[in-house]
Amino acid sequence: MNGDRRSGARPTLEAVAARAGVGRGTVSRVINGSPKVSEKAREAVRQAIDELGYVPNRAARTLVTRRTDTIALVVSESEQRIFDEPFFAGIIRGIGSSLSETGLQLILTMAQSRDEHERLELYLTGQHVDGVLLISLHGADPLPGRLEEMGVPTVLGGRPVGFTPFSYVDMDNRAGARQAVKYLLGKARRQIATIAGPQDMGVGVDRLAGYRDALLATGMPEIVAYGSDFSEASGVTAMERLLQQHPTLDAVFTASDPLAFGAMRVLKDHGKIIPDDVAVVGFDDSPIAAHTMPPLTSVHQPTEDMGRQMAQLLVARINGERLEQPVVILDTHLVERGSA
C-alpha cells in the first residue's frame, strides 16, 4: 500500500492521480483549492495524497497559481525600536496567531532610508509575496500606493498622513488621548502638558488632537513638546525641555508608554513626586506599565487584535474577497494606576 514511501522516491502528481482514479488536472485543482471539483473526487484525491505521502512542489505550484504563500510585514523603523518597544511585539503576535491556520508564511522586513525603500519595492512587486502589511509609516510614504498600483494586496497598520489607503486598521487614538486628558482634568490638574509623537505619523497627529480636544472647552493653555519618535530617550529630552519652560506644570500626558517612562525618570531626577507634584499618563498599557514606580496610568490599545485584524483583511484581499469593512478602528480605554 505504501510502496512509494518505502522506496524513498518522492510521490508524483501522476501517482496521486492513478491512486485516486482521476486525471492529473483534477489532482492539480484539488491541491490549488479550486471549487470546480466534485466532493467525491476531492475526497479520493485527499485520501491518495495521505496514503502516498505526497507533498506538492511549491515552486511548480507558484508558477501555476502565481501564489507564493508568503506575506511581508514592512516596518519603517530601526531594529532597535522594533525589538525594544512592546507595541511592535503585540502587533507581530497578533499577525502570527491569525496566520497560523492559513498556511501562509510571514517575513519581517525593515526599511528606513529611501534606498532601502526602493530596494524593498522592487522585491515586493517582483512576485515574491502574495501581499504586504505595513506599519509605522512616516509622511506620505509612496510605498503603499506603488504596491496597490502593481496589484499587490496591501493593508496598513495605522492611518497614514497625506493620503487615505484602501484598507487599514487603527486605534481610536484621538478618543483615547481625549479620555486621558479629561481624566487629568477630573483630578483638578490645571497645567497639563503633553509629549506628542512625530507629526509625520497619523498616530502622532491624532493623539495630539485628542489632547487639544480635551483642553479646548477649559480655556487652559496648551503646553506641547514633540518627541522625535515614541522612545524613552525622546521622553527624557522632551520632559527636560518642558520643565525648563514650565516648571510649575502639574501633569503630563505622553503619546506612548516609553515616552512616559522617560518623562518619569526626569521628574524623579528633578525631585518631583509622582503623582503628588506631577501626574503622568501614558498611551499603550504595555506590560511594563504595571511595574514602574509608581505604576503607570495608561490608555490601553489592543495591539494583538490590531495585528489579527490586519492579517484577516489581507488574507481576504489575497483571496479576492470583497471587504465589507476595509477600514477597522479599534476602541481604547484608560487603565488607572498610581501615576495619576
C-alpha positions in Angstrom: 0.0 0.0 0.0 2.8 2.4 0.9 5.3 1.2 -1.7 6.1 4.8 -2.8 7.0 5.7 0.7 9.2 2.7 1.3 11.2 3.1 -1.9 12.3 6.6 -0.8 11.1 8.0 -4.2 9.1 11.2 -3.9 5.5 10.5 -5.0 4.4 12.3 -8.1 1.3 14.1 -9.2 0.7 11.3 -11.7 1.0 8.7 -8.9 -1.7 10.5 -6.9 -3.9 10.7 -9.9 -3.5 7.0 -10.6 -4.2 6.0 -6.9 -7.3 8.3 -6.8 -8.6 7.1 -10.2 -8.8 10.7 -11.6 -7.0 12.8 -14.1 -3.8 14.8 -13.4 -5.8 18.1 -13.8 -8.3 17.1 -11.1 -5.5 16.5 -8.7 -4.0 19.9 -9.5 -7.3 21.6 -9.0 -7.8 19.9 -5.6 -4.3 20.9 -4.4 -4.9 24.5 -5.5 -8.3 24.8 -3.8 -10.4 25.1 -6.9 -14.1 24.7 -6.3 -14.6 23.0 -9.7 -14.2 19.5 -8.3 -16.8 17.1 -7.1 -16.8 16.2 -3.4 -16.3 12.5 -4.3 -13.2 13.3 -6.5 -11.8 15.7 -3.8 -12.1 13.0 -1.1 -10.4 10.4 -3.4 -7.5 12.8 -4.1 -7.1 13.7 -0.4 -7.0 10.0 0.5 -4.4 9.2 -2.2 -2.3 12.2 -1.0 -2.4 10.9 2.6 -1.6 7.3 1.6 1.3 8.2 -0.7 2.7 11.0 1.5 2.6 13.3 -1.5 4.0 16.9 -0.9 3.1 19.5 -3.6 6.1 21.1 -5.3 5.8 24.7 -4.0 7.9 26.1 -6.9 5.7 24.4 -9.5 2.6 25.5 -7.8 3.8 29.1 -7.7 4.3 29.0 -11.5 0.7 27.8 -12.0 -1.1 29.8 -9.4 1.1 32.9 -9.1 0.9 32.4 -5.3 3.9 32.2 -3.0 2.1 31.5 0.3 4.2 34.3 1.8 3.3 37.7 3.1 5.6 40.5 4.1 5.4 42.7 7.2 7.2 46.0 6.5 8.2 48.2 9.4 9.6 51.6 8.7 11.7 51.8 11.9 15.1 50.7 13.2 15.7 47.2 14.5 16.3 48.7 18.0 12.8 50.3 18.1 11.1 47.2 16.8 12.7 44.9 19.4 12.7 47.4 22.3 9.1 48.7 22.2 6.2 46.4 23.2 3.8 47.9 20.6 5.6 46.0 17.8 5.7 42.7 19.7 2.0 42.8 20.2 1.3 43.5 16.5 3.6 40.7 15.4 2.0 38.2 17.9 -1.5 39.1 16.6 -0.4 38.7 12.9 1.2 35.3 13.7 -1.8 34.0 15.6 -4.1 34.9 12.7 -1.9 33.3 10.1 -1.2 30.1 12.0 -4.3 28.4 10.5 -3.8 29.7 6.9 -0.5 28.1 5.8 0.9 31.5 4.9 4.4 32.3 5.9 5.4 35.7 7.4 8.6 37.6 6.6 9.6 40.7 8.6 11.4 43.4 6.7 12.7 46.8 7.9 13.3 49.8 5.8 14.1 53.4 6.8 16.1 55.1 4.1 15.0 56.0 0.6 17.4 53.4 -0.9 16.1 50.7 1.4 12.6 51.5 0.4 13.4 51.4 -3.3 15.1 48.0 -3.0 12.2 46.7 -0.9 9.7 48.0 -3.5 11.4 46.0 -6.3 11.3 42.9 -4.1 7.7 43.2 -3.1 6.5 43.9 -6.6 8.6 41.1 -8.1 6.0 38.3 -7.3 8.0 37.2 -4.2 5.0 37.7 -1.8 1.2 37.5 -2.1 0.5 40.6 0.0 2.0 43.2 2.3 1.3 44.5 5.8 2.8 48.0 6.6 3.2 49.6 10.0 4.8 52.7 11.3 4.7 54.7 8.1 6.1 58.2 8.1 4.8 61.1 6.0 3.3 60.5 2.6 5.3 57.3 2.0 4.8 56.3 -1.6 5.3 52.5 -1.0 1.6 51.6 -0.2 0.4 53.4 -3.4 3.0 51.8 -5.5 2.1 48.3 -4.2 -1.5 48.9 -5.0 -0.7 50.1 -8.5 1.3 47.0 -9.1 -1.6 44.8 -7.9 -0.1 43.7 -4.6 -2.8 43.5 -1.9 -1.8 45.8 0.9 -3.2 46.5 4.4 -1.8 49.3 6.7 -1.5 49.4 10.5 -2.3 52.9 11.4 -3.8 55.8 9.4 -1.0 57.4 7.5 -0.5 61.2 6.9 -1.1 62.6 3.5 -3.4 60.0 1.9 -6.2 57.6 2.6 -5.3 53.9 1.8 -7.9 51.4 0.7 -7.6 49.2 3.8 -6.1 49.9 7.2 -6.6 49.1 10.9 -6.1 51.7 13.5 -6.8 52.6 17.2 -9.2 55.3 18.1 -6.2 57.4 19.1 -8.0 60.7 19.3 -10.7 59.4 21.7 -8.1 57.6 23.9 -6.0 60.8 24.2 -9.1 62.9 24.9 -10.1 60.4 27.7 -6.6 60.6 29.3 -6.6 64.4 29.5 -10.2 64.6 30.7 -9.2 62.2 33.5 -6.3 64.6 34.5 -8.8 67.5 34.4 -11.0 65.5 36.7 -8.1 65.2 39.1 -8.0 69.0 39.3 -4.8 69.3 37.3 -4.5 72.8 35.7 -1.2 72.9 33.9 -1.4 69.8 31.7 1.4 69.3 29.2 1.8 66.7 26.5 4.7 65.0 24.9 3.4 64.4 21.4 4.6 61.8 18.9 6.1 62.6 15.5 3.6 64.7 13.4 4.5 62.9 10.2 2.5 59.9 11.5 -1.2 59.6 11.9 -0.9 58.3 15.4 1.1 61.3 16.5 -1.3 63.8 14.9 -4.4 62.0 16.3 -3.1 61.8 19.9 -2.2 65.5 19.9 -5.6 66.3 18.5 -7.2 64.4 21.4 -5.2 66.4 23.9 -6.3 69.6 22.3 -10.0 68.5 22.2 -10.0 68.0 25.9 -8.4 71.3 26.7 -10.5 73.3 24.2 -13.5 73.9 26.4 -11.5 74.7 29.5 -9.6 77.8 28.2 -6.4 76.3 29.6 -3.2 76.9 27.6 -1.6 74.1 25.6 1.8 73.0 26.7 3.3 70.8 24.0 6.7 69.2 23.5 7.4 67.0 20.5 9.2 63.7 20.6 11.4 62.8 17.6 9.9 59.3 18.0 7.9 57.3 20.6 11.0 56.2 22.5 12.1 56.6 26.1 15.1 58.7 25.0 12.6 61.1 23.3 10.6 61.3 26.6 13.7 62.3 28.5 14.6 65.1 26.1 11.1 66.4 25.9 10.5 66.3 29.6 13.7 68.2 30.3 12.5 70.9 27.9 9.0 71.1 29.5 10.4 71.5 33.0 12.7 74.3 31.8 9.9 76.2 30.1 7.0 75.3 32.5 8.5 74.5 35.9 5.1 74.6 37.6 3.3 72.1 35.3 1.3 69.6 37.4 0.5 66.8 34.8 1.8 65.4 31.6 0.1 63.1 29.0 2.5 61.3 26.7 1.8 59.8 23.3 3.3 56.4 24.3 4.4 54.5 27.4 8.1 54.7 26.5 7.8 58.5 26.4 6.1 58.3 29.8 9.0 56.2 31.2 11.5 58.8 30.1 9.4 61.6 31.5 9.1 59.9 34.9 12.8 59.4 35.1 13.4 63.1 34.5 10.7 64.1 37.0 12.3 62.0 39.7 15.8 63.4 38.9 14.3 66.9 39.5 12.9 65.9 42.9 9.3 65.8 41.7 6.9 63.3 43.4 4.6 61.4 41.1 1.6 61.9 41.2 1.6 64.5 44.1 3.6 67.1 42.2 3.2 65.9 38.6 0.7 63.3 37.4 1.7 61.2 34.4 -0.4 59.3 31.9 0.9 57.2 29.0 -0.5 55.5 26.0 -0.1 51.8 25.2 -0.8 50.0 28.5 2.3 48.0 27.8 3.2 45.1 30.2 5.9 47.1 32.0 3.4 49.9 32.8 2.1 47.9 35.8 5.7 47.6 37.2 7.0 51.2 37.1 7.3 53.1 40.4 4.6 54.2 40.7 2.7 52.0 38.3 1.8 54.0 35.1 -1.8 55.0 34.3 -2.1 54.4 30.6 -4.5 54.2 27.7 -4.9 50.6 26.7 -4.7 49.8 23.0 -5.4 46.2 21.7 -2.2 45.7 19.7 -2.6 41.9 19.3 -6.2 42.4 18.0 -4.8 45.1 15.6 -2.4 42.5 14.2 -5.1 39.9 13.9 -7.4 42.2 12.1 -4.7 43.4 9.7 -3.8 39.8 8.8 -7.5 38.8 8.3 -8.1 41.8 6.0 -5.0 40.9 3.9 -5.9 37.2 3.6 -9.3 38.2 2.4 -7.8 40.6 -0.2 -5.3 37.9 -1.4 -8.3 35.5 -1.8 -10.1 38.1 -3.9 -12.9 38.5 -1.4 -14.9 41.7 -1.2 -14.2 43.6 2.0 -17.4 44.7 3.7 -15.3 46.8 6.2 -11.9 47.6 4.7 -11.2 50.2 7.5 -11.3 49.0 11.1 -11.0 51.3 14.1 -10.4 49.6 17.5 -11.6 51.1 20.8 -9.2 52.2 23.5 -9.8 52.7 27.3 -7.9 54.2 30.2 -6.3 51.9 32.8 -6.0 53.7 36.1 -2.9 53.1 38.3 -0.7 55.1 40.7 0.9 57.7 38.5 -2.2 59.9 38.1 
